[in-house]
Amino acid sequence: MSLPRVRQHVNPLSQKYQQPIDPPCWENIYQNPTQPLHLDIGCGRGRFLSELAPLQPHWNFLGLEIREALVKDANTRREEAGCPNLHFLFCNVSHALQPILATFPDRILKRVTIQFPDPWFKKRHQKRRVVQSSLVEILATYLVPGGEVVLQSDVEAVATEMRDRFSAHPIFQCTSTEWLAQNPLQIPTEREIITLNNGEPVYRAMFVRT
């Protein structure tokens, strides 16, 4: 299967992406807004959630993405498919994550995925990476006990940094001392398919909130 790459860098620190977020009323978005929530941070075109949501109708799925055009396309496909437990939201996670999660009912966030985020290879740009200590702290606040965080990257240094930042927080426990051999959610992302088809490794880790 041949899929195009989507790694188009967007600087989350630029002024363009500092506008405050106005989250929607979730009662108008989801058929049942009290279902467990799966949050996909940096969802790209949203095909991962679009395939997973119909398989798990008793969950709600929310994809967050900083590239607005991708979000518009994803929501158009979601409307055409008639998927009542799926939505995509354009935002800058670096400052919008807490305001978004605060609008949901308590104890509803049960799963988070962060998959193949922009690597920002240059050292001076690494402050733009999505998994910072502040993001880990927000997820520690809103994720329910027993909730899961799944991390994936095709760049070992990025995967290691993400894993180390979650490991440094006392409330998160890594489920394995080694990289996971398989995707625990079974549905591959576009980049995962590309990476594996090229014979390249994927570095995966899973954490549980204690």
N, C-alpha and C positions, 0 to 999 in steps of 0.2 A: 504494500500500500504506500503510495507516494503522496506526501502532504507538504504544502509549503511551510516554510518557517515563518514565525510571527515575531521574532525578537527584534522589535523596533523600540529602541530606548526612549523613554519619556522621563524627564528629570522631575521627580516628585518634589524637589526643593524650589523649583522655579515659581515665580509669583503667579503664573497662570493657574497653578493647581493649589492655591492656598485659600480658595473661597470656601466658606463654611457650607456644610452639607445640611440639607433639609430632608431627612428621611421620610419616606412615604408612610401613610397609614397602612399597617400590615393587614388590617381587616379587609382593606380594599385590594390587597395583592394576593393573599393566599386564601384558598377555600376554607382551610382550617388553620388559623395562625397560631394555635396552641400546640401543634405537633413539634417534635424534636427538630432542631435546626442544624443543618450542615452548612458551614460557611466555607466557601472556596475563595481564598485571597489571591488575586492576580489570575482571574479565570480565563483571560485571553478571549478567544472566540466563544467559549462556553460549551464546547462540544462534550467535554467530560461530564459536566452536570446534566446536559441535555440527554445523555444516554443513561446516566445513573438515576435521575429523578423518576422516570416511569417505572423503574424496577423496585423503587422503595416509596410507594404512594403514601405511607404513613409517616414520612419525613417531609419537612420543607427544606428547600435548597436555595441558597443565596450566593450568587457570584459577584465579587467586587473586582472592578477593573478600571485602570486609570486612562485607558484609550477609549474615548467616548464612541468613536465610530464602531468599534467592536461590540460595545454594549448595545448600541442601537440595533445592530444586525442580530445579535443573540436574542434580544427581546422580540424582534420580528419573527424569528424562527420559533421561539417559544409560543407566541400567540398563534402561529399557524398550526403548531402541533397540539394546541389546546392542553397545555400542561399546567394544572392548577396549583402545583406545589413547587414551582420554580420561578425565580425572578433574577434579573441581573441589574446591577446598580453601578452607575458611573461615579467614581469618587477617588480621592487620594487617601489610601488607607493610612498613610503616615499620620494624618490628623483627623480622619473621619471615622476611624474604627470605633472608638469609644462612644461618640454620639449616636452611631447606628445601633450598636448593641444595647445601649441604654433605653431604646424605644421598644425593645422586645420584652415579653413577660419574663419574670425571673426564672432561672433554672431551665432555660429552654435550649441553650447552645450546648450541643452534645458532640459535635465533630467539626474539626477544622482541617482543611488541606491547604498546603502552600507548596506548589509544584512548579519547578523549573522557573524560579523568579529571575528577573534580569540580573546577571552576575556582576556588572559594573567592575570590570577587571582592574582598572587603574586604582591605585591605592587612594588617591585624593577623591575618588568618586565613590568609595565604598560606604560612605555615610548615606548614600542614596539607596542602599539595599533595604529591602522591605523588612527583613527580620532584624529588628533592633531590640534592645532590652526593654524599651517602652512598649513595644507591641507584645512581647512575651508577658509583661506585667498586666496588660489589659486582658489578654486571653486567660491569664490565671484568675482574674477577677470574675469573668463572666462564664467560663467553661464549667460545667457541672462536675462534681466528683465522679470519677470514672470516665469522663469525657476524653476523647482522643484527638491527638494532633498528628497528622501524617505529613512528612516532609519528603520532597524528592528534588533532585537536581542531577544534571548531566555534568556538572562541574564539581569535582570532589572538594575543592577549597570552599566553595559556597555551601555545599551540603554539610561540611564539617563545622563551618561557622554557625549555621542554623542549629545544628545539633548541640553545639557547645553552649549556645545562648539559652536554649531550653533546659539543658542539663544544669546550668548554673542557677536556675530558679528552684528553690527547695520544694515547690509544690508539683513539679513535673518529674515523672520517672520514665526513663527510656526502657522500652520493652526488650531490647537486645543490645548486647555489647558489640555486635557486628552489624554491618549494613544488611538490610533486609533483602533477600534474594528475589522476592516477589512483591508486586503491588498488593497491599492488603485489601484494597477496594475493588480489585479485579478489572475495573474499567480503565484503560490506559488513556492518558492525555495525548494530544497530537504530537507534542515534542517527545514523549516517551516512545511512541511508535517510530518516529524518525530515528531516535537514538538507538533503539534496539535493532531496527532494520539495518543500520549502519554498523552493527556489531560492536557498538560502544557501550560502556557500563552505565547503569543508573544507580545513583547512591540514594538509598532510602532509609528513613528512620521513623519510628512511631513512638509517641509519648502518651502517657496516661496521666490525667490530673488526679493526684492522690487526695 
